Amino acid sequence: MIPKVRLEKLIRNALEEDIGSGDLTTMAVVDGSRSGTAQAVAKDDIIVAGSDVFKEVFLFCDKNISIVTKCKDGQFAGRGDILAEISGSLNIILTAERVALNFFQRMCGIATLTRKYVDKISETKAKILDTRKTLPCHRDLDKLAVRTGGGFNHRFGLYGGVLIKDNHISAAGGIQNAVRTALNCIPPTLKVEVEVKNLGEVEEALSSGVDIIMLDNMKIADMKKAVSLINGRVLVEASGNVSLSNVKEIAETGVDFISVGAITHSAPAADISLLMRQNKKG
């Protein structure tokens, strides 16, 4: 789970952005003494993710709000299924609704798309990885949603590992120089990954002492040749232009990992509605 202090900061900022000096509509229309119940309902088939985050938004606004989760994270929910039920002050429910749904819909959307990729390659050894192409300041949530959908996390940030890409190679004067410099600067327990674009660079990377080779934007035929050339000596990651239509073919080349930026930067938000009813007076 996300560290509580980071989650609270994210929720606080999101609520301040949305509410500002006050929810004018709710204050003008709704009797502050009224209570009610709302149900979060899936409007399409989804993989549930972020139910705890959804819950924490309401609790941040009012500790007396009651939230009952009906579907667990990682679980499939079909159209019309109730995901959660919220009871308490109508004012609080209405004010927190949009922010809570924004988090929930994005996380469910990422988990749902991730699961589609994972299912496509289920008969191979490859694993689906995310990338750093996440919504700024929401990386914890985006990557949690990927894990919930059955994928795996690549490094969380630049601090999480050495990944030598084309611009690093250009700046260093070649793969050998880049890898040698990196190995001299980092602890021996850290892995070094290098990005390559052709078979010649695969051979150069193999002789440089890297732990992981990333095949960037290679054609399927060249991926197969690269995997054969590497022959299990290091781990192999495929990256670039991965889609649901070609991910299985990529996995069948024998790569260990397939990184997919689309699962975080292009996942459509899940369609979830909050349906409300107020309690009768007396």
GUFI-373213 format. One record per atom (N, C-alpha, C, O): residue in three letters; x, z, y. Coordinates in pm, whole numbers, plus 32768, in hexadecimal, padded with zeros to 4 digits. Atoms other than C-alpha are relative to their C-alpha. Layout:
! residues N
ALAXZY
...
***
This chain:
! residues 282
MET805580007F89
MET800080008000
MET80598000807D
MET80CE80268077
ILE7FB980077F82
ILE80697FCF8169
ILE8016808C8037
ILE7FBC80E0802E
PRO7FEA7F7C7FC3
PRO810B80FC8215
PRO7F91801F8066
PRO7F6F7FCA80B9
LYS80767FDC7FB1
LYS7FEE81B682C2
LYS801A7FF18096
LYS7FC27FC580DF
VAL7FE480077F70
VAL809B81C58415
VAL7FFD7F6F8030
VAL7FD07F5580A0
ARG8000808D7FD7
ARG80C78049841C
ARG7F727FC97FFF
ARG7F4C7F7B8056
LEU808980308008
LEU7F61800B83AF
LEU7FAE80358076
LEU7F617FEB80B3
GLU804A7FC57F90
GLU7ED680FA84B4
GLU80247FBC8084
GLU7FCD7FA780D8
LYS7FD580447F85
LYS7FA4805185C5
LYS7FBE7F76800A
LYS7F917F4E8075
LEU803D80858002
LEU7F207EFB855E
LEU7F6B8008801E
LEU7F367FB9806C
ILE80907FEF7FE9
ILE7DB77F748554
ILE7FE680298091
ILE7F8A7FF580D1
ARG80127FD27F76
ARG7DDA802886A2
ARG800E7F8B8062
ARG7FBC7F7C80BD
ASN7FEA80727FA8
ASN7E637EF0874A
ASN7F8E7F9A7FF7
ASN7F637F61805C
ALA806C80618013
ALA7D547E1486B4
ALA7F7F80318041
ALA7F377FE2807F
LEU80797FC87FC3
LEU7C3D7EFD8724
LEU800A80008098
LEU7FA97FE180DD
GLU7FEF80007F6E
GLU7CCD7F208883
GLU7FF07F738037
GLU7FB67F6080A3
GLU800D808B7FD5
GLU7CE37DA6889D
GLU7F6E7FD68006
GLU7F457F8F8062
ASP808B802D800B
ASP7B767D7B8836
ASP7FA180538057
ASP7F46801C8097
ILE805E7FA87FBB
ILE7ACD7EA888D5
ILE801E800E8095
ILE7FC4801380E8
GLY7FDB7FEF7F74
GLY7B917ECE8A16
GLY7FC4807F803B
GLY7FD980EB8004
SER803B7F8B7FBF
SER7AD17FB78AFF
SER7F7D802C7FC1
SER7F4480927FE8
GLY807B7FD78044
GLY79A27FBF8A19
GLY7FB07F8A7FCA
GLY7FBA7F1B7FFE
ASP80588065803B
ASP78AC7EFD8941
ASP7F7F7FFC8052
ASP7F2080458036
LEU806F80037FA2
LEU77BA7E9F8A56
LEU7F7A7FE27FBD
LEU7F14801E7FDF
THR807D80278041
THR76B77DFE8973
THR7FC580737FB0
THR7F4F80927FBE
THR80327F928053
THR769B7F1D887C
THR7FD280758056
THR7F6980B0803B
MET80257F907FAA
MET76958025898F
MET7F7D7FE58049
MET7F2F80418064
ALA807880237FB5
ALA75807F678A44
ALA7F857FF37FA7
ALA7F1580097FD6
VAL807280248056
VAL74A77F148917
VAL7FDC806B7F9A
VAL7F67807A7F78
VAL80157FA88072
VAL74D18020880D
VAL7FFE8092802A
VAL805680C08073
ASP800B7F707FEB
ASP7461818A881F
ASP807480457FB8
ASP8081803A7F3E
GLY7F897FC28039
GLY759F825387E9
GLY7FE580697F96
GLY804080907F4D
SER80207F998064
SER74E883518711
SER7FD87FC47F79
SER7FC9800D7F17
ARG8033803D807B
ARG747D8254860A
ARG80707FEF7F99
ARG80E37FD77FBB
SER7FA38019806E
SER7524823884B7
SER7FC97F8F7FAA
SER7F547F6A7FB5
GLY802D806F8054
GLY7516812383B8
GLY80667FE17F94
GLY80C980297F83
THR7FAB802A806F
THR75B7806F8296
THR801C7F6B800D
THR7FC57F1D8033
ALA7FDB808E8001
ALA76717F258282
ALA80437FDE7F7C
ALA808A80307F41
GLN7FC18030807A
GLN76DC7E5B8156
GLN80557F86801D
GLN80287F27805C
ALA7FA980757FF9
ALA78057D70814B
ALA7FE27FAA7F86
ALA7FF17FD67F14
VAL802F8058806C
VAL778D7C47807E
VAL80537F807FFC
VAL80677F408063
ALA7FB7807D8011
ALA78597B257FF3
ALA7F9F7F8B8009
ALA7F357F8B7FCB
LYS805380777FF2
LYS77CA79D58059
LYS80357F8C7FAD
LYS7FFE7F1E7FB0
ASP7FC480658056
ASP78A779167F65
ASP804D80497F92
ASP805880C37F95
ASP7FAF7FC5806A
ASP797A79507E2D
ASP808A80238038
ASP80CD7FCE8073
ILE7F827FD47FC7
ILE7AAD7A1B7E8D
ILE804980617FA3
ILE800F80957F43
ILE7FB57F918038
ILE7BC17B027E17
ILE8006806B806C
ILE8032805080DC
VAL80087F947F9E
VAL7B957C507EC5
VAL808C8036801F
VAL80DB80507FC5
ALA7F817FC67FD3
ALA7CBD7CCF7F91
ALA7FEB80408088
ALA7FA5800880DE
GLY80087FBF7F7D
GLY7CDC7DC480B0
GLY7F8B805E8011
GLY7F6780808082
SER80737FA67FF3
SER7BB87EA78061
SER802780858040
SER7FD880BF808A
ASP7FD27F837FC1
ASP7C857FD980C6
ASP80157FED8097
ASP7FF9804880E5
VAL7FEB801D7F72
VAL7CDF7F358212
VAL7F797FF88047
VAL7F66802F80B3
PHE808A80097FCC
PHE7B707EDE824D
PHE7FC8808C8016
PHE7F8C80A8807E
LYS80317F767FF8
LYS7B1A804B820B
LYS8042804D8071
LYS8000809680BA
GLU7FB77FB27F9E
GLU7C2A80D682ED
GLU7FD97FDE8090
GLU7FE5803380E9
VAL802A80247F78
VAL7BAC8016841E
VAL7F8A8058802B
VAL7F89808C809A
PHE80757FAE7FDF
PHE7A5E80CF8413
PHE80268093800C
PHE7FF780D88066
LEU7FD77F747FFC
LEU7B02821E83C8
LEU8055801E807B
LEU8052808E80AF
PHE7FB17FEF7F86
PHE7BF081EB84EB
PHE7FA5801C8077
PHE7FC8806880D1
CYS80607FEF7F93
CYS7AC081D985CE
CYS7FAD807E7FF2
CYS7F8380B98055
ASP80557F8B8017
ASP7A0082F6852C
ASP801B80347F73
ASP7FF97FF37F10
LYS7FDF7FC68082
LYS7A7783D98414
LYS7F8480237FAE
LYS7F8D803A7F36
ASN807A7FDD8047
ASN790C842483BC
ASN7FBA7F877FC1
ASN7F567F977F7A
ILE803880788040
ILE78C182BE8356
ILE801880087F6A
ILE808280357F3D
SER7FF380038092
SER7884829781E0
SER800E7F707FD1
SER7FBB7F1B7FF3
ILE7FEB80878035
ILE790F8165812E
ILE800D80097F69
ILE806180537F35
VAL7FFA80078092
VAL78D1811C7FBF
VAL80297F737FD8
VAL7FE37F127FF6
THR7FD08082802D
THR799C80037F27
THR7FB97FD87F7F
THR7FB780257F1F
LYS804A80318074
LYS78D37F347E30
LYS80547FA47FA6
LYS80377F977F2F
CYS7FA8805A804C
CYS79E57E3F7DC3
CYS80918027801B
CYS80B88038808E
LYS7F757FD97FF1
LYS7B507E9B7D85
LYS80567F888029
LYS80357F15800C
ASP7FA280697FDE
ASP7C737DD87E14
ASP80347FBB7F82
ASP80517FFD7F1D
GLY7FD4804E8073
GLY7CDE7CC17D29
GLY7F8E7FD07FA9
GLY7FA17F7D7F51
GLN80768022804F
GLN7B807CA47C9C
GLN7FBD7F828038
GLN7FBC7F6C80B1
PHE804E80747FD5
PHE7AB67B627CA6
PHE7F77802E8031
PHE7F3880837FF3
ALA80877FE57FCC
ALA797A7B737D7A
ALA7FBC7F7A8018
ALA7FF77F208053
GLY804B807B7FF0
GLY78707A677D75
GLY7FA68004807A
GLY7F91806C80B7
ARG805A800C7F8D
ARG778879EB7E83
ARG7F8B80637FF1
ARG7F4880657F8A
GLY806D7F9F8001
GLY76907B007EDB
GLY8028808A7FD0
GLY7FD980E87FDC
ASP7FD37F7C802E
ASP775E7C1C7E48
ASP801C805C8077
ASP8051803180DE
ILE7FE57F9B7F99
ILE77717D5C7F16
ILE808E80347FEC
ILE80B080647F80
LEU7F757FD68008
LEU78DC7DB27F62
LEU80138091802A
LEU806780D87FF4
ALA7FF57F767FCE
ALA78AA7EF9801F
ALA7F808024804B
ALA7F387FCD807C
GLU80747FCF7FB7
GLU779D7FD180BA
GLU802D806B8062
GLU807380C9803E
ILE7FD67FA67F94
ILE77CB80868206
ILE7F8580498035
ILE7F2080098052
SER80707FB17FCD
SER76E881A2827B
SER8030805C8070
SER809D8094806A
GLY7FDC7FA77F91
GLY76E6826483C2
GLY7FC87FCE8081
GLY7F627F898084
SER802D80267F7A
SER76C3822E8536
SER7FF67F69800E
SER80567F217FF3
LEU801180907FEA
LEU763380D78585
LEU805F7FCE806C
LEU80947F5F8062
ASN7FA580297F94
ASN770380CC86C3
ASN808C7FE57FCB
ASN80CA7F807FEC
ILE7F79800F8035
ILE784780FE8606
ILE80077F877FA3
ILE80677F3A7FA8
ILE7FFF8071805E
ILE77EC800484F6
ILE80027F7C804C
ILE804E7F218029
LEU8007807C7FB3
LEU77937EF885F4
LEU80817FE6804F
LEU80AD7F74805B
THR7F8780117FAF
THR78C67F3686CA
THR80797FDB7FAB
THR80CB7F8A7FD5
ALA7F8C80188056
ALA79BF7F3485A9
ALA7FF07F867FA6
ALA80507F597F68
GLU8021806B805F
GLU79167E1A84E8
GLU80607F8A8003
GLU80977F637F9B
ARG7FB4807C7FF8
ARG79D87CF08569
ARG809280117FD8
ARG80C97FBF7F8F
VAL7F747FE88022
VAL7B347D85854F
VAL800E80197F6A
VAL80697FE37F2B
ALA7FFB7FE4808F
ALA7AED7E0A83F2
ALA7FF27F807FAE
ALA803C7F6A7F4D
LEU8015807E8048
LEU7A6B7CB8837F
LEU80757FA08011
LEU809A7F597FB4
ASN7F8E80597FEA
ASN7B8E7BFC841D
ASN8071801D7F9F
ASN80AA7FC27F64
PHE7F9A7FDA8060
PHE7C867CC0834C
PHE7FD67FDB7F71
PHE80227F9E7F27
PHE803480118089
PHE7BB07CAF8211
PHE7FF87F6C7FDB
PHE80237F457F6F
GLN8012808E801D
GLN7B607B3C8228
GLN80877FBA7FEF
GLN80967F667F96
ARG7F7D8040800C
ARG7CCA7AD78260
ARG804380277F7D
ARG80797FD17F36
MET7FBD7FD4807A
MET7D4E7BAB8142
MET7FBE7FC87F83
MET80027F9E7F25
CYS8046803C8073
CYS7C417B358050
CYS801E7F6B7FF5
CYS802C7F367F87
GLY7FE1808E8000
GLY7C8879CE80B8
GLY80897FE47FC5
GLY80997F877F76
ILE7F7980128035
ILE7DFB79F0806F
ILE8004801D7F6A
ILE803E7FD17F1D
ALA80027FDD808E
ALA7DBE7A9D7F21
ALA7FBA7F957FAD
ALA7FE57F757F3E
THR804D80668048
THR7CC079947EBC
THR80527F817FEE
THR80557F487F81
LEU7FAE8079800A
LEU7DA878707F09
LEU807880197FA6
LEU809E7FC37F56
THR7F8F7FDF8057
THR7ECE79207E63
THR7FD87FF97F6E
THR80207FC17F1B
ARG802F8000808B
ARG7E0379517D24
ARG7FEE7F707FCC
ARG80077F567F56
LYS800F808C802B
LYS7DB777DB7D1B
LYS80867FC57FD8
LYS808F7F7D7F75
TYR7F7A80308023
TYR7F2B778F7D1D
TYR803280417F80
TYR80697FFE7F29
VAL7FD37FB68077
VAL7F77789B7C1B
VAL7FBC7FCA7F82
VAL7FFD7FB77F1B
ASP804980358073
ASP7E6978177B33
ASP80307F767FD8
ASP80337F547F61
LYS7FD28088801C
LYS7EEE76B47B50
LYS807D7FFE7FA9
LYS80917FA07F5B
ILE7F8080018048
ILE804077167ABE
ILE8005806C7F95
ILE807280927F68
SER80067F8E805D
SER7FCC782679CD
SER80427FE47F79
SER806A80417F34
GLU7FC680228082
GLU8053776A789F
GLU80957FE3800A
GLU80D17FB67FA8
THR7F7080157FEE
THR81B47751792D
THR80438086801E
THR800080EC802E
LYS7FB77F847FE2
LYS82C478527971
LYS800D801A8095
LYS8036808780BE
ALA7FEA7FF67F6F
ALA82C678157AE8
ALA7FA680698040
ALA7F3A8087800F
LYS804C7F9E7FB1
LYS825079177BE5
LYS7FEC7FCA808D
LYS80437F8780C5
ILE801E80297F77
ILE81A978D67D33
ILE803680688062
ILE801B80E08054
LEU7FCA7FA97F98
LEU826279677E5F
LEU7FC37FDC8088
LEU7F9E7F69809F
ASP8026801C7F76
ASP81F579897FC8
ASP807E7FE28052
ASP80EC7FD9801B
THR7F90801A7FA6
THR82D2794180F7
THR7FF2805B807A
THR7F9F80B6807C
ARG800B7FB57F82
ARG830B79CE8255
ARG7F9F7FBF8060
ARG7F977FE680D4
LYS806280457FAB
LYS81FF78E482DC
LYS7F7D804F7FFF
LYS7F1780257FC8
THR80717FA47FF9
THR81117A028322
THR7FD2800F8090
THR801A7FE880ED
LEU80317FE47F79
LEU803C7A65844C
LEU8057806D803D
LEU806580D78001
PRO7FAA7F9A7FC5
PRO81247B22853B
PRO7FBD80898006
PRO7F498096802D
CYS802B7F738002
CYS81027C9D8517
CYS7F9D801E7F8F
CYS7F7380917F81
HIS805B7FEA8070
HIS801E7C6E83E7
HIS80457FE97F7A
HIS80027FD97F14
ARG7FB98023807B
ARG812D7C3382E4
ARG7FE380617F8E
ARG7FD480377F1B
ASP80217F9F8069
ASP80E77D768229
ASP7F7D7FDB7FBB
ASP7F747FDC7F40
LEU808480208038
LEU7F7B7D0F81FC
LEU80027F7C7FB6
LEU7FCA7F717F49
ASP7FFA80848040
ASP7FC47BA281AC
ASP804580097F78
ASP80177FCE7F16
LYS7FB67FF8807D
LYS80C17BFB80A3
LYS7FBA80597F99
LYS7FC580417F20
LEU80527FB0805B
LEU7FE27D0A800F
LEU7F937FA87FC2
LEU7F777FB37F4B
ALA8068805A8033
ALA7ED17C047FEE
ALA80377F9F7F99
ALA7FF47F807F37
VAL7FBF80588062
VAL7FC37B1B7F3A
VAL801080487F7B
VAL7FF080117F11
ARG7FEF7FB2807C
ARG80157C2C7E3D
ARG7F7A80187FBC
ARG7F6F80137F42
THR80857FE88037
THR7EA47C767E13
THR7FCB7F847FB9
THR7F837F8E7F56
GLY802B807D803D
GLY7E687B087DC2
GLY80527FD77F87
GLY80357F717F49
GLY7FB0801D8076
GLY7F717B107CB1
GLY80857FBF801C
GLY80D07F9F7FC0
GLY7F8080397FDC
GLY80957A807D73
GLY806A806C8013
GLY805080E27FFE
PHE7F917FA37FEB
PHE81E57B1D7DC2
PHE80387FEB808C
PHE802D7F7F80C6
ASN7FC680077F7A
ASN82937B6B7F08
ASN80907FD27FFE
ASN80E280067FB1
HIS7F7680217FE3
HIS83CE7ABC7F78
HIS8030806F805E
HIS7FED80D58069
ARG7FD07F977FA6
ARG849D7B848072
ARG7F98801B806E
ARG7F537FC0809C
PHE80617FD97F99
PHE83CB7C438171
PHE802B7FD1808A
PHE7FD77FB680E0
GLY7FCE80297F7E
GLY84A97BE38294
GLY80917FD77FF3
GLY80C87FD47F84
LEU7F74802B8001
LEU86047B7082F5
LEU805C806B7FC7
LEU80C9804D7F96
TYR7FB17F908033
TYR86837CC88292
TYR7FF9800E7F69
TYR8043805E7F2E
GLY801E7FEB808E
GLY86077C9D812C
GLY80577FB47F9E
GLY80457FC37F25
GLY7FAB804B805C
GLY870E7BB5809E
GLY80457F8E8047
GLY80237F6B80B8
VAL7FB480707FC7
VAL88017A9980D9
VAL7FC77F7D7FCB
VAL7FCD7F627F53
LEU803580838023
LEU875B794480DA
LEU803F7F9B8060
LEU80197F9280D4
ILE7FB4805E7FAF
ILE884678378158
ILE7FB77F7A8001
ILE7FAF7F367F9B
LYS804C807A7FF3
LYS877A771381DB
LYS80527F928044
LYS80C67FA78067
ASP7FB580747FD1
ASP87D975BD8261
ASP804580178086
ASP80B67FEB809A
ASN7FC37FE77F7E
ASN8818763283C5
ASN807680617FF7
ASN80D780548042
HIS7F8D7FA78017
HIS88F9774C834A
HIS80757FAF7FC7
HIS80E87FC17FF1
ILE7F9880528040
ILE89B776528273
ILE80447FA78067
ILE80BF7F9A8068
SER7FC980567F96
SER89E17567839B
SER8059804F805E
SER80C580228083
ALA7FB37FAD7FA2
ALA8A597680847D
ALA808180327FC2
ALA80E580448007
ALA7F8A7FCA8044
ALA8B4E76FF8377
ALA80617F947FD3
ALA80D17FB27FAC
GLY7FA7806D8029
GLY8BDD75A88326
GLY7FFA7FE07F6C
GLY805A7FAA7F34
GLY800F8024808D
GLY8B57758381C5
GLY7FD480767FAA
GLY7FDE80EA7FD3
ILE80317F9A805B
ILE8ACA763E809C
ILE806E80617FD8
ILE805A80DB7FDB
GLN7F947FA9802E
GLN8C1876C28020
GLN80288065806C
GLN803680DC804F
ASN7FD97FA57F93
ASN8C7777538173
ASN7F938068801C
ASN7FB080DD8033
ALA806F7FA67FE4
ALA8B1E77E881A9
ALA7FF7806E7F97
ALA7FE880E47FB9
VAL800B7F9E806C
VAL8B1478938055
VAL8078805E8001
VAL806880D77FF1
ARG7F877FAC7FFF
ARG8C7D790E8069
ARG7FF98068806F
ARG801B80DD805A
THR800B7FA37F8F
THR8C4079A881BE
THR7F98806C7FE4
THR7FAE80E28002
ALA80697F9F801F
ALA8AFE7A4C8149
ALA802F80677F9A
ALA801780DE7FAB
LEU7FD37FA58069
LEU8B9C7AE08010
LEU806780658034
LEU807280D47FFF
ASN7F9C7FA57FC7
ASN8CB17B7980E3
ASN7FC28066805E
ASN800480C78085
CYS803F7FAA7F9D
CYS8BB47C2181C9
CYS7F96805E7FC8
CYS7F6E80BD800B
ILE80727FB48035
ILE8AA97CB180E5
ILE802A80577F8A
ILE8090803B7F4A
PRO7FE47FAE8076
PRO8AA27DC37FDA
PRO7FF77FAB7F81
PRO7FA97F4C7F7D
PRO80008051807B
PRO8AE77D3D7E7B
PRO7F7E80097FB1
PRO7F677FBA7F55
THR807F7FF28048
THR89907DB37E07
THR7F967F9E8033
THR7F317F8A7FF0
LEU8061805D7FC9
LEU88DA7CB77EE6
LEU800F7F767FC4
LEU807E7F487FA8
LYS7FFE80898034
LYS887A7B617E61
LYS800B7F9D8074
LYS7FDE7FB780E3
VAL7FF2806A7F9D
VAL88D07A237F1B
VAL7FB77F847FCD
VAL7FCE7F567F5E
GLU804A807A8021
GLU87E578F97F1B
GLU80277F948063
GLU803C7FB080D9
VAL7FDC806F7FA9
VAL883A77A27FA6
VAL7F9F7F8C7FEB
VAL7F757F707F7B
GLU805C80728002
GLU875B767B7FFC
GLU80507F7F7FEE
GLU80B57F6A8031
VAL7FBF80818016
VAL87BC75237F79
VAL7F987F918005
VAL7F227FA87FEC
LYS805C80707FF1
LYS872773CB7FAD
LYS80197F8F7F9D
LYS7FC67F357F91
ASN7FE1806B805E
ASN87D072F17EA6
ASN805880357F90
ASN808480A87F94
LEU7FB47FD48075
LEU888D72FF7D5C
LEU8091801F8021
LEU80CE80767FE3
GLY7F787FE37FD7
GLY89DE72F47E08
GLY800C808D8039
GLY806D80D4801E
GLU7FFF7F787FC8
GLU898774317EC6
GLU7FE580687F95
GLU801480DA7FA0
VAL80157FA48071
VAL890D74D07D81
VAL808780217FC0
VAL80A580957FA6
GLU7F7D7FEB803E
GLU8A68749F7CEC
GLU80598056805A
GLU80A080AE802A
GLU7FB07FB17FA2
GLU8B0D75287E26
GLU7FD380918002
GLU802680EC8006
ALA80357F788000
ALA8A2876587E24
ALA8028804B7F81
ALA804A80C17F85
LEU7FDC7FC28080
LEU8A6F769B7CB4
LEU809180318000
LEU80B180997FC7
SER7F727FDC8000
SER8BE476A47CF4
SER80238067806B
SER809580958072
SER7FE47FA47F90
SER8BC0778C7E21
SER7FE480917FDE
SER800B80EA802A
GLY80197F768029
GLY8B4778C17D65
GLY7F7C803A802D
GLY7F7080B48038
VAL80847FCD7FD7
VAL89DC78D97DD7
VAL7FB280347F88
VAL7FD4801A7F15
ASP80567FC78069
ASP88CE79917D14
ASP7F817FAF7FEC
ASP7F4A7FAB7F7D
ILE807D804B8004
ILE87A278B67D66
ILE80147F7D804C
ILE80517F7C80B8
ILE7FFC80817FBC
ILE878877457DC0
ILE7F717FD5801F
ILE7F1C7FD17FC6
MET808380307FD6
MET865D76CB7E87
MET80037F68800C
MET80527F308058
LEU800D80917FFB
LEU85FE75617E4B
LEU7F9A7FDF806C
LEU7F227FF3805A
ASP805680147F8C
ASP857274F97F9C
ASP7FD17F70800A
ASP80207F138019
ASN803E80837FED
ASN848073D47FB1
ASN80387F947FA4
ASN80457F207FCA
MET7FCD80618062
MET850B732E7E7A
MET7F8D7FBC7FB8
MET7F217FF57FA8
LYS806080468054
LYS845072287DB3
LYS800080407F75
LYS8062807E7F4C
ILE800F7FC28084
ILE83D372957C5D
ILE80717FD57FA3
ILE80AA80287F5C
ALA7F978032805A
ALA84CE71B97BA7
ALA80868043801F
ALA80D180667FC4
ASP7F827FBE7FDB
ASP85EF72507C6C
ASP7FFD80957FE0
ASP806580CF7FBF
MET800C7F738028
MET856B73B07C2E
MET802480117F6D
MET806C806D7F48
LYS7FE37FF9808F
LYS8578736E7AB8
LYS80957FF47FE6
LYS80CD803D7F94
LYS7F6F80138011
LYS86DF72F27AD4
LYS804B807C8031
LYS80AD80A67FF4
ALA7FBF7F897FC9
ALA873C74207BA9
ALA7FF680767F9F
ALA805880BB7F87
VAL80147F928060
VAL86A875197AB0
VAL80597FEC7F87
VAL8092804B7F53
SER7FAA801F8073
SER876374687996
SER8093801A8023
SER80DE80507FD2
LEU7F767FEC7FD3
LEU88A774707A5F
LEU80218095800D
LEU808D80C07FE5
ILE7FEB7F717FEE
ILE888275E07AB3
ILE800380487F7A
ILE805480A27F65
ASN7FFD7FD3808C
ASN882F762B7947
ASN800180987FF1
ASN804980CF7F9E
GLY800F7F708010
GLY87D07797797A
GLY806F8055803B
GLY806C80CF802E
ARG7F907FB37FCA
ARG891177FA7A2C
ARG7FD880558078
ARG801280BF808F
VAL80387FB37F91
VAL884F786D7B5F
VAL7F6A7FEA8001
VAL7F377F907FBF
LEU809080127FF1
LEU86E378977BBB
LEU7FE37F89805C
LEU80337F6980B3
VAL802380787FB4
VAL863077697C4D
VAL7F7980118042
VAL7F1780388003
GLU807C7FFC7FB2
GLU852977607D5F
GLU7FE17F758036
GLU803A7F318068
ALA802D807D7FC4
ALA8460762E7DC7
ALA7FB48020807F
ALA7F6880818084
SER80417FE77F80
SER83E776157F2D
SER7FE97F7C8049
SER80347F1C8038
GLY801980747FAC
GLY834D751C801B
GLY7F957FA47FCA
GLY7F9E7F747F59
ASN806C805D8022
ASN8210744A8014
ASN7FBA80247F7C
ASN7F927FCB7F31
VAL80467FD48079
VAL8175751A7EFD
VAL7F6A8007801E
VAL7F40803A8086
SER80927FFE7FF0
SER7FFE74EE7ECF
SER7FC0801E7F7A
SER8002801F7F13
LEU80487FE7807D
LEU7EF5753E7DCF
LEU80037F867FA4
LEU7FF97F937F2A
SER8001807B8051
SER7F0573D47D5C
SER80857FE77FB9
SER808A7F9E7F55
ASN7F7F801B8041
ASN807973DB7D07
ASN8048807B7FCB
ASN80B2806F7F8E
VAL7FB77F868024
VAL80D275477CC4
VAL8018800C7F69
VAL8080803E7F40
LYS7FEC7FF88091
LYS80A0752D7B4B
LYS80727FA57FD5
LYS80C47FCB7F81
GLU7F95805E8021
GLU818373FC7B37
GLU808780398029
GLU80EA80287FE3
ILE7F847FC07FD4
ILE828A74B87BFE
ILE8028806F7F9F
ILE809C807A7F79
ALA7FE47F91805D
ALA826D75E77B18
ALA80347FCC7F7B
ALA8089800C7F3C
GLU7FD980378082
GLU8297750A79E6
GLU808E7FC87FFF
GLU80C07FA27F96
THR7F74802B7FFD
THR83F274A07A5D
THR805C806D7FCB
THR80CF80527FA9
GLY7FB07F918034
GLY846B75F879EC
GLY8035805E8069
GLY808580B5804A
VAL7FD27FA57F96
VAL84A376A27B3D
VAL7FCA808D7FE6
VAL7F65809E7FA2
ASP80297F748013
ASP8487781C7B47
ASP7F98802B8067
ASP7F3D80788049
PHE80587FD97F92
PHE83D6783C7C96
PHE7FD27F85804E
PHE80187F218056
ILE803380667FA5
ILE82FE77667D79
ILE7FCE8048807B
ILE7F6D80948075
SER802C7FBF7F85
SER82E177D67EE2
SER7F9D7FA68048
SER7FB27F2D8054
VAL806F804C7FC6
VAL81A2776E7F92
VAL7FDA803D8087
VAL7F9A80A6808C
GLY80227FCF7F7B
GLY8181779C810A
GLY7F6C7FFC801A
GLY7F37804E8066
ALA808F80147FE5
ALA801977248101
ALA7FAB80787FDC
ALA7F42808C8019
ILE80567F92802B
ILE7F98785C8053
ILE7FEF8069806E
ILE7F9080B8806B
THR80117FA47F8F
THR7FD279228193
THR7FE27FB78082
THR7F917FE780D2
HIS8016803F7F7D
HIS7FDD782682B0
HIS7F867FA48004
HIS7F5B7F7D8070
SER8071805D7FFE
SER7EBB77498242
SER7F8A802C7FAA
SER7F307FDC7F8F
ALA80727FD08051
ALA7DD378218170
ALA7F84800D8057
ALA7F89805080BE
PRO807B7FEF7FB2
PRO7C6C780281EE
PRO7FCA808E7FEF
PRO7FCF80C67F82
ALA803A7F798007
ALA7BCA794F8241
ALA7F887FFF7FA2
ALA7F397FA17FA2
ALA80737FF4805A
ALA7AD479C2813A
ALA7F8180148052
ALA7F84804F80BD
ASP80817FF47FBB
ASP796679AF819D
ASP7FBD80827FD5
ASP7F89808C7F65
ILE803B7F7C801C
ILE78E97B1781AF
ILE7FA780268075
ILE7FCF801A80E9
SER805C7FD57F97
SER77BC7B96826F
SER7FE880967FF7
SER7FF280D27F8C
LEU80277F747FFC
LEU775E7CF482DC
LEU7F6C80068022
LEU7F447FE68092
LEU80917FFB7FEF
LEU75E87D2782AE
LEU7FD680908018
LEU7FF980E97FCA
MET801E7F787FD5
MET75557E57835C
MET7F6C80207FFB
MET7F167FC98005
ARG80877FCD7FF0
ARG74207F2C8357
ARG800A808E803A
ARG806180DC8014
GLN7FFC7F7B7FC6
GLN73D480608427
GLN7FA1805D7FB5
GLN7F3A80337F81
ASN80557F9C8041
ASN734581A08398
ASN7F86801C8057
ASN7F8F801980D2
LYS807A7FE17FB7
LYS71E181F683F9
LYS8009808A8040
LYS804580E68007
LYS80007F7E7FBC
LYS71AF831184F4
LYS7FA2805E7FB6
LYS7F4280377F74
GLY80547F9D8040
GLY712184528478
GLY802580087F73
GLY7FEB80567F28
***
